[in-house]
Amino acid sequence: MLLIPAIDLKDGHCVRLKQGDMEQATTFSEDPSEMALNWVNQGARRLHLVDLNGAFAGKPQNFAAIKSILAAVGNDIPVQLGGGIRDLDTIEKYIDGGISYVIIGTAAVKNPGFLKDACSAFGGHIIVGLDAKDGKVATDGWSKLTGHEVVDLAKKFEDYGVESVIYTDIGRDGMLSGINIEATVRLAQSLSIPVIASGGLSGIADIEKLCAVEGDGIEGVICGRAIYSGDLDFAKAQDRADELNG
């Protein structure tokens, strides 16, 4: 079970939002590269970056901060990135710059042809991010709820060749209210590609519950507010996950 620290970038700083609300941002570090190294030193085996300004603007906005993080961690661990990725040129720029996995969210739902092209051009590097509330997919920084069922869309995108799916329960994100294990397992069981859980991680109990269902196809969990607030000790949690599942 991969525990993946999230570094959310807003105006070049590392922040956390509550339920995707840009007005409810807490700044945790002015230096995102320092924060990235902190998690690597605590045993992180992958990092999750989000360009929050990019997600709202529809194009990259925190490239300097992303570059500094990649320079700091070097080739030590894979880095995945989402937020405002709407064209193949942006994907190419990021992958050439050292990003291992590019996460496509809103654009995958609104323009499936783009996702298909991305999978063809950059096979093995594309992750799809599906954000949902009550089983329905949301887009545009979670501001719009669509009529699409998560499982149906995920199956379609699996056929396109995406590497994995990040599933976020947006009703829980940043709220420390616990991962929606049931919905995450349901999605993972319907796919043959891995699912990464996200949204609401509150403590070690969530990690233990996820480890118990890792065999259903859940390969990791994104750790956000809990590791910044101190509700979850990242290094101890990764050790516990390794102890449970090897």
Buried (B, 14 or more C-beta within 10 A) or exposed (E): BBBBBBBBBBEBBBBBBBBBEEEEBBEBBEBBBEBBBBBBEBBBBBBBBBBBBBBBBBBBBBBEBBEBBBEBBEEEBBBBBBBBBBBBEBBBBBBEBBBBBBBBBBBBBBBBEBBBBBBEEBEEBBBBBBBBBEBEBBBBBBEEBBEBEBBEBBBBBBEBBBBBBBBBBBBBBBBBBBBBBEBBBBBBEBBEBBBBBBBBBBBBEBBBBBBBBBEBBBBBBBBBBBBBEEBBBBBEBBEBBBEBEE
